Amino acid sequence: MTDPTSLSTEILAILEARHGDPFGFLGRQPQEGGGAIVRTLQPRAHGVTVVARDGSGSWPMKRVHHHGFFTVDLPAEAVDVAYDLELATFNGQAVRQADPYSFGPLLGEQDLYYFCEGTHQRLWDCLGARIRTVEGVAGVQFAVWAPNAQRVSVIGDFNDWDGRINPMRLRIEGGVWEIFLPGIKELTHYKFEVLSAEGYVQVKSDPFAFFGQHGIQTASLVFDLERYTWSDQEWMQKRAAYDLYHKPMSVYEVHLGSWKRVPEDGNRSKSYLELADDLIPYVKSMNFTHIELMPVAEHPFDGSWGYQITGYFAPTSRFGNPDEFRQFVDRCHQAGIGVILDWVPGHFPKDAHGLAKFDGTALYEHADPRQGEHQDWGTLIFNYGRAEVKNFLVANALFWLEQYHIDGLRVDAVASMLYLDYSRKPWAWVPNKYGGRENLEAIDFMRDLNRICYERHPGSTIIAEESTAWPGVSRPTDAGGLGYGFKWNMGWMNDSLHYIQEDPIHRKYHHGEATFSMLYAYDENFILVISHDEVVHGKGSMINKMPGDRWQKFANLRMFYGWMWAHPGKKLVFMGCEFGQWQEWSHERSLDWHLFLGEEHASMQKLVAEMNRLYTTRPALYAQDHDGSGFQWLDASDGENSIFAFMRMAPGGDRVYCVINATPVPRKGYRVGVSEAGEYLELLNTDAPGYAGSGMTNPLPMPAGATAWQGQPMSIVIDLPPLGVVWLGK
């Protein structure tokens, strides 16, 4: 017999939710001399009966504590019988359920080993909340990593959020707590209640939840990811063999919550399904090849734009459920549009329900704030040197690529991960083991991330938002690079925007800023970007960056885009930039679609659509974006007239000639060197009447003459419009 004093002590530990081994005390436990005892805590029941699942017997339990602790001694013949608990609840219901403490360990030793090693590539199959059947019983398996906790319980709708009722089993070999709860259904709300080593209780959302609430309410929701049937097989098959480096890539960056709202319904954001109906046809009509979504992973604060994530495995419930987001991606693919997702492994917020101090210790982050905190952003930095943390991030990237068929990840704030002294005072950082400022652990993480993602998902891409001169960001890891597929070209963006904002009369003094990017254009696989960061925080919208009167502003912006689309590198523009929105972007309101009452905005939109069409159909404009043999200056030195001209080339002979006139002075009879005989056509003129320009165009075919010019054996003569760009081709 168990000593009554000991029994009372252990019951008290259960009632106070501080028992160190609930699976060693609750459920069915063998007794000395044969037989067994069943113990359960059921505060909502006034009576409990143990019922053999095969009908061989039933045994009423005795209430041994007024808070609802029940026990019963089973005879020897019932020691191995599968059983349920039949509860007589205070509201008059009879509830029959399997005993969570009758099930053995759930996670395999191999899963725990690979997790601790940092190499488990399908970690979402193990941790979190998984709907499954165990020993013929349907329910949900919960598992969470909290190695330094004294106790972890699942709390939710099903147990009145009472942390005493479902304490979990600690798998000490992996620091993972687990439990199988029979009868739990999809969309059940839950969290983890964690008793820290210091003895204080905190309530955490599930880091691996597939679905969750946002804002003030932060519960995780059980969700079945096995139900959705994809219809994008053709896209996925083609993607696996797609050579993105030598194909067109024109990206429309979108903040889903503010692209187009519904003013007649409280100015709410559109849902994933409404966006599929509206955004996808729009992007298709504009001839973009990809959509890039600002972060959709669950985040509590709208004002973070999604960059302060608490639910890394859950698309935000603001716009619908996970399967509805899948349908959005699916329909993008069926329309021939790739989907890139902003991904944020550089930092996470301090929200009490999130990853911060998850088990009472600095688990996901560094304990030292000089390593573990971004002072400027008020966020925490992942501990990339910890195997389990690195595994969490790599598995999360793979999760989006696999479970949501995402075509690429744009990795946010890479510079903040590369440098230990990023945005820090000289005394506020810790050097690496060699005394340097490089974050060696983050570098290893990124290299492993890129290598694994490309191995597992050929045809996908990982893009670095990296703003420094770090070498080899988009070079292969085996060549000493970081292994990213592409890098945002922040240098081009800064120089070209500075140039274009100058009054045209002063541009001749800044001509080098317009041409400087070609000195490093092939150092990386670049994407030219005009992103959300360029149209917020007082920087002004793109149209408002332009000098001059209203006509000149639109002409300058058309010229800038014509130059950008012809320049080597893939393209990205933020929503609203394509039609010249006047206001800065705000996440709280819709884009200014009403501007289409004005001709200039519709014409700007028409120009971008036509540039995308030409860009995707003329190999010269994309096939050698990352190869110097695809570009040749015709004239880079005419700073006095603020004119520059170049040729883009592709294997197979396609040529496109681009001439930019960055002043409002028309240049009639401008001679352009060409490489071949034949008749040339004006492919694009940003000053055309259809784009609200002045109409200075070259409508007729232009035969190449024998006059050598600009280093070419032949030439043609064109009229070069004011503040305009002309593309020419055979």
Secondary structure, 3 states (H helix, E strand, C coil): CCCHHHHHHHHHHHHCCCCCCHHHCCEEEECCCCCEEEEEECCCEEEEEEEECCCCCEEECEEEECCCEEEEEECHHHCCCCEEEEEEECCCCEEEEECHHHCCCCCCHHHHHHHHHCCCCCHHHCCEEEEEEECCEEEEEEEEECCCCCEEEEEEHHHCCCCCCCECEEECCCCEEEEEEECCCCCCEEEEEEECCCCCEEEECCCCCCEECCCCCCCEECCCCCCCCCCCHHHHHHHHCCCHHHCCCEEEEECCCCCCCEHHHCCECCCHHHHHHHHHHHHHHCCCCEEEECCCEECCCHHHCCCCCCEEEEECCCCCCHHHHHHHHHHHHHCCCEEEEEECCCCECCCCCCCCCCCCCCCCECCCHHHHEECCCCEECECCCCHHHHHHHHHHHHHHHHHCCCCEEEECCHHHHHECCCCCCCCCCCCCCCCCCECHHHHHHHHHHHHHHHHHCCCCEEEECCCCCCCCCCCCHHHCCCCCCEEECHHHHHHHHHHHCCCHHHHHHHHHHHHHHHHCCCCCCEEEEECHHHHCCCCCCHHHHCCCCHHHHHHHHHHHHHHHHHCCCEEEEECCHHHCCCCCCCCCCCCCHHHHHCHHHHHHHHHHHHHHHHHHHCHHHCCCCCCHHHEEEEEEEECCCCEEEEEEECCCCCEEEEEEECCCCCEEEEEEEECCCCEEEEEEECCCHHHCCCCCCCCCCEECECCCECCECEEEEEEECCCEEEEEEC
